[in-house]
């Protein structure tokens, strides 16, 4: 079992009737092997799928590891979590 598989745990288990749990930025950053600050920058820019909690300037962000894995591997495109925000993955 790889490190990422152990971090995903049962999140990708399709036979489970439980929804995949959300994780905080520290665990999501560890999963992607990046710093939490960089993860939050990418979430705010809608480069990575994330779920903001709250509407103020200081939001709390939560992530699903399976969505991060699918996005990084290019398996899915996602819809921005913050309506009206900049488009994700704009080509230069």
mmCIF file of the C-alpha atoms, coordinates in Angstrom:
data_MODEL
# 
_entry.id   MODEL 
# 
loop_
_atom_site.group_PDB 
_atom_site.id 
_atom_site.type_symbol 
_atom_site.label_atom_id 
_atom_site.label_alt_id 
_atom_site.label_comp_id 
_atom_site.label_asym_id 
_atom_site.label_entity_id 
_atom_site.label_seq_id 
_atom_site.pdbx_PDB_ins_code 
_atom_site.Cartn_x 
_atom_site.Cartn_y 
_atom_site.Cartn_z 
_atom_site.occupancy 
_atom_site.B_iso_or_equiv 
_atom_site.pdbx_formal_charge 
_atom_site.auth_seq_id 
_atom_site.auth_comp_id 
_atom_site.auth_asym_id 
_atom_site.auth_atom_id 
_atom_site.pdbx_PDB_model_num 
ATOM 1  C CA . UNK A 1 1  ? 0.000   0.000  0.000   1.00 0.00 ? 1  UNK A CA 1 
ATOM 2  C CA . UNK A 1 2  ? 1.464   3.377  -0.996  1.00 0.00 ? 2  UNK A CA 1 
ATOM 3  C CA . UNK A 1 3  ? 1.627   6.427  1.241   1.00 0.00 ? 3  UNK A CA 1 
ATOM 4  C CA . UNK A 1 4  ? -1.189  8.104  -0.703  1.00 0.00 ? 4  UNK A CA 1 
ATOM 5  C CA . UNK A 1 5  ? -3.353  4.996  -0.478  1.00 0.00 ? 5  UNK A CA 1 
ATOM 6  C CA . UNK A 1 6  ? -2.963  4.979  3.285   1.00 0.00 ? 6  UNK A CA 1 
ATOM 7  C CA . UNK A 1 7  ? -3.864  8.683  3.451   1.00 0.00 ? 7  UNK A CA 1 
ATOM 8  C CA . UNK A 1 8  ? -6.926  8.100  1.299   1.00 0.00 ? 8  UNK A CA 1 
ATOM 9  C CA . UNK A 1 9  ? -7.964  5.264  3.584   1.00 0.00 ? 9  UNK A CA 1 
ATOM 10 C CA . UNK A 1 10 ? -11.559 4.281  2.916   1.00 0.00 ? 10 UNK A CA 1 
ATOM 11 C CA . UNK A 1 11 ? -12.273 7.501  1.008   1.00 0.00 ? 11 UNK A CA 1 
ATOM 12 C CA . UNK A 1 12 ? -12.191 5.660  -2.304  1.00 0.00 ? 12 UNK A CA 1 
ATOM 13 C CA . UNK A 1 13 ? -14.028 2.575  -1.072  1.00 0.00 ? 13 UNK A CA 1 
ATOM 14 C CA . UNK A 1 14 ? -17.128 2.458  -3.301  1.00 0.00 ? 14 UNK A CA 1 
ATOM 15 C CA . UNK A 1 15 ? -18.809 -0.248 -1.217  1.00 0.00 ? 15 UNK A CA 1 
ATOM 16 C CA . UNK A 1 16 ? -19.091 2.072  1.781   1.00 0.00 ? 16 UNK A CA 1 
ATOM 17 C CA . UNK A 1 17 ? -22.446 3.730  2.367   1.00 0.00 ? 17 UNK A CA 1 
ATOM 18 C CA . UNK A 1 18 ? -20.795 6.539  4.321   1.00 0.00 ? 18 UNK A CA 1 
ATOM 19 C CA . UNK A 1 19 ? -19.900 9.727  2.426   1.00 0.00 ? 19 UNK A CA 1 
ATOM 20 C CA . UNK A 1 20 ? -16.221 10.533 2.173   1.00 0.00 ? 20 UNK A CA 1 
ATOM 21 C CA . UNK A 1 21 ? -15.143 12.712 5.098   1.00 0.00 ? 21 UNK A CA 1 
ATOM 22 C CA . UNK A 1 22 ? -13.730 16.171 4.614   1.00 0.00 ? 22 UNK A CA 1 
ATOM 23 C CA . UNK A 1 23 ? -10.167 16.841 5.715   1.00 0.00 ? 23 UNK A CA 1 
ATOM 24 C CA . UNK A 1 24 ? -8.458  20.044 6.780   1.00 0.00 ? 24 UNK A CA 1 
ATOM 25 C CA . UNK A 1 25 ? -5.727  21.827 4.848   1.00 0.00 ? 25 UNK A CA 1 
ATOM 26 C CA . UNK A 1 26 ? -2.915  20.200 6.837   1.00 0.00 ? 26 UNK A CA 1 
ATOM 27 C CA . UNK A 1 27 ? -3.981  16.669 5.906   1.00 0.00 ? 27 UNK A CA 1 
ATOM 28 C CA . UNK A 1 28 ? -4.779  17.613 2.302   1.00 0.00 ? 28 UNK A CA 1 
ATOM 29 C CA . UNK A 1 29 ? -1.387  19.321 1.936   1.00 0.00 ? 29 UNK A CA 1 
ATOM 30 C CA . UNK A 1 30 ? 0.359   16.259 3.344   1.00 0.00 ? 30 UNK A CA 1 
ATOM 31 C CA . UNK A 1 31 ? -1.493  14.094 0.825   1.00 0.00 ? 31 UNK A CA 1 
ATOM 32 C CA . UNK A 1 32 ? -0.267  16.291 -2.052  1.00 0.00 ? 32 UNK A CA 1 
ATOM 33 C CA . UNK A 1 33 ? 3.203   16.771 -0.538  1.00 0.00 ? 33 UNK A CA 1 
ATOM 34 C CA . UNK A 1 34 ? 2.923   20.543 -0.532  1.00 0.00 ? 34 UNK A CA 1 
ATOM 35 C CA . UNK A 1 35 ? 2.771   23.157 2.207   1.00 0.00 ? 35 UNK A CA 1 
ATOM 36 C CA . UNK A 1 36 ? -0.676  24.013 3.647   1.00 0.00 ? 36 UNK A CA 1 
ATOM 37 C CA . UNK A 1 37 ? -0.219  27.665 2.683   1.00 0.00 ? 37 UNK A CA 1 
ATOM 38 C CA . UNK A 1 38 ? 0.301   26.710 -0.992  1.00 0.00 ? 38 UNK A CA 1 
ATOM 39 C CA . UNK A 1 39 ? -2.736  24.418 -0.879  1.00 0.00 ? 39 UNK A CA 1 
ATOM 40 C CA . UNK A 1 40 ? -4.896  27.282 0.389   1.00 0.00 ? 40 UNK A CA 1 
ATOM 41 C CA . UNK A 1 41 ? -3.562  29.601 -2.334  1.00 0.00 ? 41 UNK A CA 1 
ATOM 42 C CA . UNK A 1 42 ? -4.536  27.051 -4.980  1.00 0.00 ? 42 UNK A CA 1 
ATOM 43 C CA . UNK A 1 43 ? -7.955  26.544 -3.375  1.00 0.00 ? 43 UNK A CA 1 
ATOM 44 C CA . UNK A 1 44 ? -8.652  30.304 -3.373  1.00 0.00 ? 44 UNK A CA 1 
ATOM 45 C CA . UNK A 1 45 ? -7.706  30.470 -7.069  1.00 0.00 ? 45 UNK A CA 1 
ATOM 46 C CA . UNK A 1 46 ? -9.978  27.472 -7.822  1.00 0.00 ? 46 UNK A CA 1 
ATOM 47 C CA . UNK A 1 47 ? -7.082  25.431 -9.126  1.00 0.00 ? 47 UNK A CA 1 
ATOM 48 C CA . UNK A 1 48 ? -7.907  22.658 -6.648  1.00 0.00 ? 48 UNK A CA 1 
ATOM 49 C CA . UNK A 1 49 ? -11.368 21.515 -5.524  1.00 0.00 ? 49 UNK A CA 1 
ATOM 50 C CA . UNK A 1 50 ? -12.191 22.826 -2.070  1.00 0.00 ? 50 UNK A CA 1 
ATOM 51 C CA . UNK A 1 51 ? -15.164 23.699 0.077   1.00 0.00 ? 51 UNK A CA 1 
ATOM 52 C CA . UNK A 1 52 ? -15.084 27.042 1.885   1.00 0.00 ? 52 UNK A CA 1 
ATOM 53 C CA . UNK A 1 53 ? -16.993 27.321 5.123   1.00 0.00 ? 53 UNK A CA 1 
ATOM 54 C CA . UNK A 1 54 ? -18.177 30.814 5.937   1.00 0.00 ? 54 UNK A CA 1 
ATOM 55 C CA . UNK A 1 55 ? -18.625 33.901 3.806   1.00 0.00 ? 55 UNK A CA 1 
ATOM 56 C CA . UNK A 1 56 ? -16.259 36.331 5.477   1.00 0.00 ? 56 UNK A CA 1 
ATOM 57 C CA . UNK A 1 57 ? -12.709 37.179 4.621   1.00 0.00 ? 57 UNK A CA 1 
ATOM 58 C CA . UNK A 1 58 ? -11.382 34.380 6.842   1.00 0.00 ? 58 UNK A CA 1 
ATOM 59 C CA . UNK A 1 59 ? -12.896 31.196 5.466   1.00 0.00 ? 59 UNK A CA 1 
ATOM 60 C CA . UNK A 1 60 ? -12.177 27.704 6.693   1.00 0.00 ? 60 UNK A CA 1 
ATOM 61 C CA . UNK A 1 61 ? -11.423 25.337 3.835   1.00 0.00 ? 61 UNK A CA 1 
ATOM 62 C CA . UNK A 1 62 ? -12.125 21.609 3.686   1.00 0.00 ? 62 UNK A CA 1 
ATOM 63 C CA . UNK A 1 63 ? -11.076 19.077 1.068   1.00 0.00 ? 63 UNK A CA 1 
ATOM 64 C CA . UNK A 1 64 ? -11.889 15.580 -0.131  1.00 0.00 ? 64 UNK A CA 1 
ATOM 65 C CA . UNK A 1 65 ? -8.783  13.537 -0.844  1.00 0.00 ? 65 UNK A CA 1 
ATOM 66 C CA . UNK A 1 66 ? -10.351 11.595 -3.711  1.00 0.00 ? 66 UNK A CA 1 
ATOM 67 C CA . UNK A 1 67 ? -11.244 14.847 -5.490  1.00 0.00 ? 67 UNK A CA 1 
ATOM 68 C CA . UNK A 1 68 ? -7.719  16.184 -5.035  1.00 0.00 ? 68 UNK A CA 1 
ATOM 69 C CA . UNK A 1 69 ? -6.252  12.946 -6.399  1.00 0.00 ? 69 UNK A CA 1 
ATOM 70 C CA . UNK A 1 70 ? -8.581  12.949 -9.402  1.00 0.00 ? 70 UNK A CA 1 
ATOM 71 C CA . UNK A 1 71 ? -7.820  16.594 -10.175 1.00 0.00 ? 71 UNK A CA 1 
ATOM 72 C CA . UNK A 1 72 ? -4.068  16.178 -9.893  1.00 0.00 ? 72 UNK A CA 1 
ATOM 73 C CA . UNK A 1 73 ? -4.071  13.088 -12.106 1.00 0.00 ? 73 UNK A CA 1 
ATOM 74 C CA . UNK A 1 74 ? -6.298  14.818 -14.644 1.00 0.00 ? 74 UNK A CA 1 
ATOM 75 C CA . UNK A 1 75 ? -9.178  12.370 -14.292 1.00 0.00 ? 75 UNK A CA 1 
ATOM 76 C CA . UNK A 1 76 ? -11.829 15.041 -13.703 1.00 0.00 ? 76 UNK A CA 1 
ATOM 77 C CA . UNK A 1 77 ? -12.507 18.711 -14.087 1.00 0.00 ? 77 UNK A CA 1 
ATOM 78 C CA . UNK A 1 78 ? -14.343 20.354 -11.265 1.00 0.00 ? 78 UNK A CA 1 
ATOM 79 C CA . UNK A 1 79 ? -16.752 23.193 -10.759 1.00 0.00 ? 79 UNK A CA 1 
ATOM 80 C CA . UNK A 1 80 ? -15.445 26.108 -8.658  1.00 0.00 ? 80 UNK A CA 1 
ATOM 81 C CA . UNK A 1 81 ? -16.667 26.050 -5.062  1.00 0.00 ? 81 UNK A CA 1 
ATOM 82 C CA . UNK A 1 82 ? -16.789 29.824 -4.837  1.00 0.00 ? 82 UNK A CA 1 
ATOM 83 C CA . UNK A 1 83 ? -19.425 31.269 -7.205  1.00 0.00 ? 83 UNK A CA 1 
ATOM 84 C CA . UNK A 1 84 ? -18.292 34.205 -9.302  1.00 0.00 ? 84 UNK A CA 1 
ATOM 85 C CA . UNK A 1 85 ? -14.616 33.542 -8.745  1.00 0.00 ? 85 UNK A CA 1 
ATOM 86 C CA . UNK A 1 86 ? -11.950 33.393 -11.397 1.00 0.00 ? 86 UNK A CA 1 
ATOM 87 C CA . UNK A 1 87 ? -11.857 30.479 -13.779 1.00 0.00 ? 87 UNK A CA 1 
ATOM 88 C CA . UNK A 1 88 ? -9.687  27.567 -12.832 1.00 0.00 ? 88 UNK A CA 1 
ATOM 89 C CA . UNK A 1 89 ? -6.741  26.425 -14.889 1.00 0.00 ? 89 UNK A CA 1 
ATOM 90 C CA . UNK A 1 90 ? -6.594  29.328 -17.298 1.00 0.00 ? 90 UNK A CA 1 
ATOM 91 C CA . UNK A 1 91 ? -4.142  28.774 -20.131 1.00 0.00 ? 91 UNK A CA 1 
ATOM 92 C CA . UNK A 1 92 ? -1.288  31.219 -20.496 1.00 0.00 ? 92 UNK A CA 1 
# 
